[in-house]
Amino acid sequence: MMPLTSINSIEIPKQLFQLLKRLSRLKWEQNPCQGLKPSECELLGMLYLNHLDGNEAVTASDLSSQLKITPGGVTHLTNPLEEAGCIIRRQDPSDRRVVLIGLTGEGKALAESLISEAHDRLAGLVSFLGEEDSQTLTRLMSSMIEHFESLPSS
């Protein structure tokens, strides 16, 4: 890797930090979330994607792995979603110790709305940037994530 010049060694990381802060503060979810937390919306979206893959319901452990959170974190997120009527929990018929989590009709409709909204926003970005710049952005973001994932955890 090429060392940064003295001016760039300060300025480029500073600019990247400011851009990442701005990106993290963007409001990604609009009206479809109806007062749900972003993490709850993410769980609904993941359940919907599992549904599209043919899985009507999945275990908390599966969701934990997919969302990269603890199984306890999944439970914490599912409680308000169950109270809101978005998800249902039921015992796995093949193993009564296992609880399966699936979408209700209301939860499915909300998740479809969230996925559609995200798709429209990203399609708008691709339209704004153009295909070539969008592919470059995707490649650079993938490289950035790989870099940070490869760093030792502190």
N, C-alpha and C positions, 0 to 999 in steps of 0.2 A: 504494500500500500504506500502511496506517495505521501510524504509529510506535507502538511499545510504550511503556507507561508505565515509569517508572524501576524499580519493583519487578518488573513483568512482564518488563522487558528482560533481567533476570538469571534470574528464576525459571522462566519458561516454557522458554527454551532449555535450562536445566539439567535440568528434568523430561524434556524430549524426549530429551536426551542419555542420561539414565539409563534411560529406557524402551527406546531403541534398543540400548543395551548389553545390557540384559536379554533383549531379543528375539534378538540375535545369539548369545547364550549358550545358548539353548534347544536341547535335543537333539531334532532333527527326525527323525532316523533311529533306528529301534529294531533289533530282531533281524533284519529282512530283509536288512540290509547285510552281515551275516556278516563283520565285520572290515574292510570296505572303507572308504576315506576318503569323506567327503561329496561331494567333487568327482568321485570315481569313480562314486558312486551317481547323481549328476546326469548324467554322461555315459551311463550305462546307461539312465536315464529318457529322455534325448533320443533315443537309438537306438531305444528302444521307440516313442516318439511318431512318429519317422520311419517305423518299420515299420507303424504304424497308418495312416499316410498312403500306404502302398503302396511305400515304399522299403525293400527288403530290406537294402540296404547303402548307405552314403554315404561320401563322401570326407572325409579329415581336414580339408580346407579348409571343407567344408560344416559339419562339427561345430564347427570353430573359429569360424565366423561365428555359428552358433546359440548357442554357449556363451559367446561374447564373450571368447575366449582365443586365444593364438597357436597356429598349427599345431604348433609344437614342444611346446606345453602339451598338445595333444591326444595327441601321441605319448607324452609322459610319462605320461599317464593310461591310455592303451591298453595299455602294456606289462604292468602287473600284472593288468589285466583279461583279457588274452590268456593269461597264465600261469595264472590262476584258472579258465580254461575258459569265461569268460563271453562273450567276443567272438572273432571270427575275422577275419583280414585276408586279402584275396585281390586279385589283379590285376584291373583293369577289362578285360573282354574287348575293348572297343572302343579302349582306349588302355592298353597294357601299362605305361606309366610311372606310371599312377594306381593307388593302392591304395584299395580299398573296405573299409569296416569295417562288420561286421554282427554281430548277436547269434547266439550258439549257442542250443540248446534250453535249457540251464541258465541262460544269461544272460537269455533271454526270460522264463523263469519268475521269476527274481529281480527283473527290471525290473517285471513285472506285480505282484509283491508290493509293491515300493516305491511304485508308482503307486497301488495300492489303499490302502495305508497312508496315503499323503498325502491321498488323496481322503476317507478316513474321518475323518482329523483335521480337515480343513477343513470337511467336512459337520458335524462336531461343533461347530466354532466357529460356523457359521451357525445351528445349532440353539440354541446357547447365547446368541448375540447377538440372534437374530431377524433376519428378512429385511431390515427397514428399516435397522437398525444395521449389518448386514453390507454393504448397498449403500453406506451412508455411509462405512464404513471403507474399502471398495474405492475409492470416489471420492477420499477424502482421501489414501490411500496412492498412488494414481495421480498426484495433484497433487504430492505430496511428491517422488516420483521424477522427474517432469517438471521440477520446480524444480531439483533437484540435477544432473540431466543438462544443464540449460541453463547452469549455471555454467561459467565458463572453467576449463579444467584447469590445475593448477599445476605 
